Amino acid sequence: MQKSGSIESYVASIVSNMPLEAGNDYSVPKNWQMATWALVLHEVLEKNYSNAADSAVNVDYQLVEYTDNSGMVNRTYYILENTGSNYWGTYIYYPSHQRQLVIQAPHPRKDFNTAKQGVHVFFESEALFFAMSGTHRCNHAWFSGCAGSTDVCGSWQDFRISDMAHHDTSFFHASTDTLFSKYNHTYFIQLHGFTKKVTDPYVILSNGTDQTPTTDYIPTLEQELYDEDNSLTFKVAHEDDWDRLVGFTNTQGRLINQSSDPCGQSASTPSGRFIHIEQEKTSLRANSTGWAKMAAAVVNTFPVNPLPVDLIRFNVEGLGTAGVELTWETATELNNDFFEIQCSRNGSVWKAIGKVSGVGNSIVKRSYSYIDKHPPHGRAFYRLKQVDFDGTESYSDIRTYHALSDIEWSLFPNPAQLEVKVLSDKTSDFSVLLTDLTGKQVQVPIDYNENQAVLYIGELPKGVYTLSFLHPHGRVAERLVLE
């Protein structure tokens, strides 16, 4: 689907139609829906838009190719928009981004104008991604089960399932996980609003912990905001021993700060990649003047730094017993000596496992590959270290691979005629995808029931297809013959 206009006006119209407080409109995604969403987002970020659109319909989403023609130059965005009644949020990808920033608005109906402010910052900073939840944070009466409590929904109580900043079973949280794992230098800016007490500053900044990260952009952002408006006052959680409205129970912050259990466990090791911003209403949220101040501060905090190699694709795929294959492609290269392939078990400690020579200088596409014949068991992280002839280094985004050998799955019968069943003995957190020999997704009715999926294939032409088993952390495939 194609649309055009102003991306800011488009988002504003979505916000105006969101369910308000109460109503129980929001629902928690099922495991297979979460797995399907992981696939949809992967396809969008890899620019496989046709595949993404085909898969999105299975979770009541449509992919909109949106041309913003409100400025001097047209920009093309890809919007994942909810078409059903689950209200799981709106997500926007900008493939021509200049900054690896993710702008998040988890409370668009409760925190006045944070969605409008957020999409303005997203547009002006030419950021990578914008994420906005789909309902008022108090929309559903059920509690999320995650740590923490609040009085924003009336009496002091636990967080609700409709509160995207405090629930880890949601498309909002899963998108954060995918973007954090995929991009090595992505920073997440989450915009909130609060009612100022006499003792409060105008702005409260936090990295989601009370510790100072190695790379800390918050002092720079604080200074840039002050330069935009010197009437602002500030508190920074890890600098000022400030503990009000600091987002320590924020599940996205906990994830990005490497908590092993974002729902229930606080993070104590800051990554520096999460910035939680609380703002009183009048200075920065009230209107476009305030939004422009925030946008300018973000732009100046995160300047654009061009890399010597324009890496346009980097994929990791399992080869079964043969190992894991890494493939990547460059659009241009400048003084590129070689790529060092690095692997990690935890995403923090890296080991060099191989080396591939670069071509030096190039203005045409170049393709590369490397096979890790002895990948780690379970989850593994991969990245590329690019080294210039003068020794200058830069790093790719991170790709995550999960060997599914510890998850038993099977499909039968094969060959098949009318239907095929897929069984998994250890997880129900999966989805399945059927493609033809060209790689195009084939739409068939699918029924999911706990750890089983049934595909009804009787209407398909006879031939050879590929059936993929999709888990949030990996993907394996098998040939399926239709007789």
N, C-alpha and C positions, 0 to 999 in steps of 0.2 A: 504494500500500500504506500502511496506517495502523497505527501501533503506539503504545503509551504505556508510561509507567513513569518511571524515572530515567535521564536522558541520561548521567550519569556511570557508572552501572552498565552501561548498554548499551555504552558505549565500552570499559569494562573487559573485558566478555565478548568483544569483538572482538579485543582485545589478547591475551587468553589463548589464542586459537585461531590466532594468527599463526604462520607457519613460523619456525623458529629458525635458528641459524647452520648453514650448509651446506644442501645439498639441491637447489640450483639451481631453486627454485620460481619465483622472480621472472623475468619476461621484459620486454624493452624494447618499448614500444608502437610499432606501425608508423605511418608518416606519416598514413595515413587515419584511424587511431584517435586520433591526436593532434588532427587537425582536427575529428573528431566530438566529442571531449571539449571542445574550445573552444566548440562549438555548445551542448552540454549545459550547460556552466557559464554561458554567456550566457543561456540560457533560464531557468535557475534564478534568476540574479541579477535578471532582468527579471520574475520571478514568473510566468513562463509554465510552470507546473509540469506541465501535461499534455503539452506539447510536449517538455519536458525528459525526462519519464519515457519517452516514445516513443523518443526518440533514445538514451537511456541504455542500452536493451537491446542496441543494436548494438555496444556495447563491454563487454557483460557487467556492467552496473550496474543497480541498481534505485533508484528514488527513494522514500524512506520519509518519509511525513509523521508526525513523531514528536511526541507530546504529553507533555511532562515534567510530571507531576503530583506531584512530590516536594516542592514548596514550597507557600507560601501561595496563589500564583497560578499557574495553568497557563500553560505556554509552548509554542509550536509551533515546531518546528525541521524543516528539510528535510535529510535525510541521503542522500548519494550513497554507496551501499554496493556493494562488489564482490561479484558473485554467481558469478564464474568462478574460474579457477585462475591468474590473472595476478598477483594480489596488488599492485594498483596504489594501494592506500590507501583511506582513508575520509575524506569531506569533508562538513562540516556548515555549513549556512547558517542564520542567525537573522534573519529579515526584520524583527523588531521591535527590532533592536539599538540600544543607546544609545551605543556607542562604535565608531568605525571601526577596530577592532583585528582583526588576523588572528593567531591563536595557532597555532603550528606545533610538531609533535612529529615530527621526521624519524627518530628512533632509538628507537621505543617499546619494542623488545625488547632493545636493547643498553644504553640509558641508563635505569636502573631508575626506574620510576614517572613518567617524564616525560610519558607519555600521560595517565595518571590526573591528574597535576598540571595538565597542559595543559587538559584538558576542565573541570577545576574552575575554573581561571582564566577560561576561556571562559564558563562559566556565571555565575560571580560578577560578572564585569565586563560581562555582557550584550554581549559582543563580536559582531562581524559574522560571523566565519568561524573554523572550526577545521579544520586539515589534519593528517592523521596517515598516515605511510607504512604499507605493508602487510606488511613482513617485517623480519626482523633485517637490519641493514645489511651483514652478511657472508654473506648467504644464497647469493648466486651467485658462482661462482669467476671469472667474467669481469671484466675491468677496465673502468672507465667511459671511459677516455681523457681525462678532464678533469685539469687540473693539480693537483698535490699528492699526498701519500702519508701513510700512517698505519701504526701497528703494532697497531691494535685487532683485526685479524683474524689475529693471530699474528706472523709475521715482518714486517719493514718492507716495505711494498709500496704500489702505487697503489690508489686508491679503487675499490670494486666498483660494478657497474651497479646493484646493489640498495641503494646508499647514497644516499638521496634528497637529502642536503645537498651532495652532490658529483657530481651528474649532471644534465645539463640536458635530457635526452630522457626525460621522465617526466610523468605527470599532476600530480605534486606540484609540479614546477617550472612547468609550464604554468599551473596554478591561481594560482601566485604572480604570474606575468606578467599574467594577466587581471585579477586584483584590483588590482595595482599600477597598471595602465593605466586601469582603470575608475574607481577612487576616488582623488580628489586628496588626501585627508587620511588615508589609511590607513597604519597603523603595524604592522609585522610583528615579533612577538615569538617568537623561536625558542628553545625550551628544550632544554638539553643537560645531561649529567651527566659527571663525571670522578672519577677516583681521586686523592685529594689527596696530593701530596708534602709533605714537611716545610716546604719553602720556598714552597708555594702558599698563596694565600688561600682562604677558603671559597667566594667568588663571583668569577668573572671576567666582566667586561662589555665588549662591543665593538660598534661600529657596522659592522664589516666592513672598516674601513680604519684607518690610523694617523693620520688627519686629523680635525679637529674640525668637525662640520657647523654651518651657520648656526643651525639649531634643534636643540638637543641635549637630549633627554629623559633621557639616561643619568645625569647627575649627580642629577637629581630622583629617579629610580628607586633609585639607590644610597642616597640619604638615606632614602627611604621604607622600604627593606628594613632599613636600620640601625635605624630607629625601631621596626620590628616585632620586631627581634632584635638587640640591641646586642652580642651575642657574635660577630656576623659580621665578617669581614675581607674587603677588596675589592682588586681591581686592575682598572683601566680602561685598555684598550689605548691610546687616543689621549691619555690624561692621564699615564700612569705609565711610558711607554716599555716596556710589557709585551708580549711576543710569543708566549707559550705559550697554546694553545687559544683563539685570538682569532677564528677563522672567516674568515681572509683568503682562503681557497680555497673558501669556501662559495658555491655557484653562485647560490642565492637572494639572498645578500647582495651578490654582484657585480652581479646583475641590478638590484636595487633601488638600488645605488650607481652605476648607469649605465655599467657595463662594456659595451663593444661586443661582447665575446665572453665571456659568463659562464663557459663551460667552460674557456677557456684564458687569459683575461686578467684580471689583478687590477684592482680599482677604486681610483681615487685621489681621486675627487670624492664625498665622502659626502653622501647625501641626508638623513640623520638619521632615515629611516623604517624602518631595520632595526636590531633590538636582539638581539644574540646573547648568550645567558646560559648560562654554564657553572657548574654547582653540584656541590659535593661532596655525598655521599649523605645524611648524618645531619641536617643543619640544615633543609633546605627540601624534600627529595624523599622522605624516609623514610615519611611518613604524612600524614594529612589536616591535622594541626597545621601542618606545614611548608607544605603547599599553600595553606592559608588565609593564611599570611604573604605568600606571593608574590602571591596574588589581591588582598589588601588594598593591597599596594604598587603594583600595576598600576592599581587603581581610583583611588588617590590621585594617581598620576602623570598619569593621563589623565582629568581631570574632564569631565563632560558639559556642553557649551555649546550651548544651543538656538539655532537660526538663525531669523531673522525671516521666512523663507519656507520652507515645508514642501514641498520638491521631491520628488514621488513618482515621477516618470518623466522620463528624459532619454535620447532615442535619436538616433542618427545613421545615416542610410541613404543609399546612393547612388541617384541618379536618372539614371544614364547620362550622356549629353551635357548634360543639363539642370543637372547639378551635384550637390551634396550637401544633403540636407534634414535640418535639426535640428528635432526636436519635443520639447516638454516639457510637463509638467503639474504644477500646484501644488494641494495640498490646502487650504492656508490661506496668507494673505499679511498682513503687518503693515508698514504704511508703505513699501510697495514702489513705488519710483519707476520703475525700468526695469531691463532686462537688457541687458548688453553681451555680444555674441557674440565670442569670442576664438578664434583659430586659431594653431597652432604647427607647425613642421616637425620639431621635436626634443623637444617636451614641456617645454622650459625657457624659450625666448624666445617671448613671446606678442604677437600683433598683434590689435587690435580690427578686426573686419570688418563689424560691424552693430550695430543697437540696436533693441530692441523694448520698448515702454512696458508697465509693470505696471499693475495696477488699484488700487494703493494698499492698501486693506484688504479682505479677503475671507475668508469662512469656507466657501465652496463651491469645488469643483474648477474650475480655470481651465486652458485649453489654449492653447499657444503654438507657433509654428513660424517658421522662417527658412530660406531657401535660399541656400547659398553657391554662386553661379553660376560662380565661378572657383577651385575647390579646388586645393590643391597637387598636383603629380604624385606618385604613390606614397603613402607613409604620411603621415597628417596627424592632429593632435590638436585636439580641440575642448573648450571649457569655457564656462560661463556666469559672468559677473560680475554679481551682483545688487547694486543700489545703492539704499539707502534715501533718503528725502527729505532727511535730515540729512547725507547723504554717506557714511554707514557702508557698507562693502563686505563681501561674502562671496562665496565661489566654490563652484561646483558641483564634482562629481567630473569627471574627465576621460573623454572618450570618444575612442576611436581608430578611424580609418577608413583603409583601404588601398585606393586605386584599383587595380583589377585589370586596367586597360587594358594593362599591360605583360606580362600573362599571357594568352596566346592559349588560348581554350578553345572547344569546339564540341560540339553535340549533334546526333545524326542517327539515324534519319530523323525528320522532323517535318513532317507528321503521322506517327504510328507506330501499330503494331498489337500486336506481340508483345514487342518489346524495343526499347530505346533505348540508344545508346552516348554516353558523355561522354568527350571527349579533351582533354588539356592538354599543350601541347608543351614547357612550361618547368618544370613542377613535378609531383611525385606527391603533394605534401603538400596533399591536398584530400579533401573528401567531398561527397556530393550528398544533397539532401533533396527529396522530392516532397510537395507539399501540394495539397489541393483548393481550390475557390473560397472556402471559408469560412476558409482558413488552417490547417486541421487536417492534421497529418502523415498521409500515406498509407504504410502499411507494404508494401513489396515486396521480393523477393529482390534483392540487389545483390552483384555480384562485382567486386572491385578487383584490378587487375593493373598494377603500375607506374603509368603515367600514363593509365590507362583505367579507366572504370567502366561496367558493363553492368547496366541495370535491366530486370528481367523483368516486364512490365506486362500480359501477356496475360489475366490474371484480373480486371483492373480494368474498371469500367463505362466506356463511351465518354463522352467529354466533354473539358473543358478543365482542365488542371492547371498548376501552377507548379513548374518544376524549378530549384532553387537550387544554385549552385556555391559551395562553402564552403571558404575558405582561412583559416588561423589569423588573418590580418589583414584580412579583408574578405569580402564576400558579394555576388554578382550573381545575377540570376534571369532566366529566359526562359519564355515561355508554351509549353506542350507540349500538342498536340492528339492525343487517342486516338481512332482511327476503328474 
